[in-house]
Amino acid sequence: MSDAGDCRVVVTGASGALGRRTVAALASSCTVIGIDRRPWPFGVVPAPAEHHVGDLTVIDLDERFAGADVIVHLASAAPDTDVDLEADRRVVAAAGRRGVAHLVVVSSATVYGARPDNPVPLTEEHVLRPTASFAYAVVKAELERVTAEWRRSGPGRTATVLRPTLTVASAEHSWLARVFHADAPVRASPTDPPVQFLHYDDLAAAVALAVAVRPDGSFNVAPDGWMSGARFQELIGPAPRVRIAEPVAAGLAAVGWRSRLTDVPPGLVRYGSHPWVVANDRLRGLGWEPSFSNEEAYVAAHEANPLTELTPKRRQELALSVAGGSILALVLAAVAVAWRVWFRGRGRS
């Protein structure tokens, strides 16, 4: 890359775990303009970077994008997918009006969908089939669609779409990784599918490479290989676990989500039941190399489970207790929801 100042890069979501690492990686080579709803959280912004506080759904993006060579769109308000959808569309539209030459957008490997017939691993040639009940994946697929439309609508435009898997770092988990881990004790399949964990440092390196090389196309971002479902459960530790039929799990999850008893969206049930691991060959072909394996990334991000000290009998008793309590709470919530619907109907009659 050229000397700092010769390229001008705008980074959305600059205050987040990925944004801070990306700004630091780019600041020595480009003038970086960070935008986030939150102020810069630690110390001084790396020179010559700037940081601006603003909501992407409100601020004047044409002003912020003036003179930019590359827009790096990292911002996400997940699980508020409506906000994400509005922000994504505004960012891409403003990039078009300002004549930006290259976009780097962070999508998600969830856009492939989680299905029993998925190949292991998935490559970039695989058709996008996001699970319809998982709004996060659907919105990421829409981000890719509007990015492709932007690319086609003007001469000389290129875009890099990155599809990371579950992303973590010490004390910092993406929303997707956090809810996936929270849902791990409940599974709707007899066996656990393989999983991948990507370190934020490696994802930031992929973003920086995309700014430097400006490749046009989609690239999976994941460590080499994957962890088996059994190994993932070993790393979680001897936590209480319950296995129930997928339709039942999805129904209970939907009730819990609507009743705000859980932060786990119902569509995530399929992603914990079927494979969606990805190959990283295409990104490696650009010179990117992961510095953390799946296990290393996971271990770096998660503390030891205190349940490892319990006896097998006590763990089994606790599992049954947790399962019974969770199911009872969800059933009661379902009854409460049905009662409210019935009561409102009576009020209108």
Salt bridges, closest charged atoms under 4 A:
ASP36 OD1 - ARG38 NE 3.16
GLU50 OE1 - HIS52 NE2 3.18
ASP62 OD1 - ARG97 NH2 2.65
ASP88 OD1 - HIS73 NE2 2.68
ASP117 OD1 - ARG129 NH2 3.31
GLU125 OE2 - ARG282 NH2 2.32
GLU142 OE2 - ARG89 NH2 3.28
GLU142 OE2 - ARG145 NH2 2.84
GLU144 OE1 - ARG163 NH2 2.66
GLU149 OE2 - ARG145 NH1 3.39
GLU172 OE2 - ARG20 NH2 2.34
GLU172 OE1 - ARG21 NH1 3.06
ASP183 OD2 - ARG187 NH1 3.83
ASP192 OD1 - ARG187 NE 3.87
ASP192 OD2 - ARG243 NH2 2.86
ASP201 OD1 - ARG21 NE 2.68
ASP201 OD2 - HIS199 ND1 3.79
ASP216 OD1 - ARG151 NE 2.73
ASP224 OD2 - ARG284 NH2 2.91
GLU234 OE1 - ARG231 NH1 2.89
GLU246 OE2 - ARG270 NH1 2.79
GLU246 OE1 - HIS274 NE2 3.03
GLU295 OE2 - ARG231 NE 2.95
GLU317 OE1 - ARG314 NH1 3.48
